[in-house]
Amino acid sequence: MEMLPAAFASGWASGINAWATVLVLGVLGRFAGIEGIPAGFQRTDVLVIVGILCAIELVADKIPYIDSAWDTVSTVIRPIAGAAIGAIYAGATGDLATVTLASVGGITALVSHLTKAGLRLAVNTSPEPFTNVAASAAGDVAVTGVATLVALAPVAAAVVVAVLLVLGLIALWAIASRIRRGWAALQRWRTRGQTPTAA
């Protein structure tokens, strides 16, 4: 498996949902027999733990404002996960390859995480929950698809991720005002303990 494209693409997926990324890769490696996936992802204990965490995130990510609170906590977790996945692909030996792939995975995860968090803040300004659920489901599909592509064709996965990163950054710029309103609404929700009205 080409390690650099794999670290880049899996880093992007980790920025959206780190647990689902590891779960998909681990399941494909263990049960589909796809070579090149680190053995650590395929361990039973790892699959059980990330499966539970993935289920929690799947639910939390579909509830308006809970999703943004979860994203705030994940600002630390997802980039670290992206870096860890890159390091594991490199063999985690501490050499230049490990540092490089960890950096690529971590930075890409941070960018995709911030993009997702910003877009979801904007979505939360919608007065109905269906847009939020649809956005979350689209993220679930994207993570599953990209993680699967990482296992099967990492270069193609990297190309897809590069396009998604650019589109996401453009979308952030285009809806910056709604993101600011969403952030203000999230702060009111946190301080009052109740869901704010849509802006």
Secondary structure as the mmCIF struct_conf table of DSSP 4:
data_model
#
loop_
_struct_conf.conf_type_id
_struct_conf.id
_struct_conf.beg_label_comp_id
_struct_conf.beg_label_asym_id
_struct_conf.beg_label_seq_id
_struct_conf.end_label_comp_id
_struct_conf.end_label_asym_id
_struct_conf.end_label_seq_id
HELX_RH_AL_P HELX_RH_AL_P1 MET A 3 PHE A 31
BEND BEND1 ALA A 32 ALA A 32
TURN_TY1_P TURN_TY1_P1 GLU A 35 GLY A 36
BEND BEND2 ILE A 37 ILE A 37
HELX_RH_3T_P HELX_RH_3T_P1 ALA A 39 GLN A 42
HELX_RH_AL_P HELX_RH_AL_P2 THR A 44 ALA A 60
TURN_TY1_P TURN_TY1_P2 ASP A 61 LYS A 62
BEND BEND3 ILE A 63 ILE A 63
TURN_TY1_P TURN_TY1_P3 PRO A 64 TYR A 65
HELX_RH_AL_P HELX_RH_AL_P3 ILE A 66 ALA A 90
TURN_TY1_P TURN_TY1_P4 GLY A 91 GLY A 91
BEND BEND4 ALA A 92 ALA A 92
BEND BEND5 GLY A 94 ASP A 95
HELX_RH_AL_P HELX_RH_AL_P4 LEU A 96 VAL A 123
TURN_TY1_P TURN_TY1_P5 ASN A 124 THR A 125
BEND BEND6 SER A 126 PRO A 129
HELX_RH_AL_P HELX_RH_AL_P5 PHE A 130 LEU A 152
HELX_RH_AL_P HELX_RH_AL_P6 PRO A 154 ALA A 174
TURN_TY1_P TURN_TY1_P6 ILE A 175 ILE A 175
HELX_RH_AL_P HELX_RH_AL_P7 ALA A 176 ARG A 192
TURN_TY1_P TURN_TY1_P7 GLY A 193 GLY A 193
BEND BEND7 GLN A 194 GLN A 194
HELX_LH_PP_P HELX_LH_PP_P1 THR A 195 ALA A 198
#
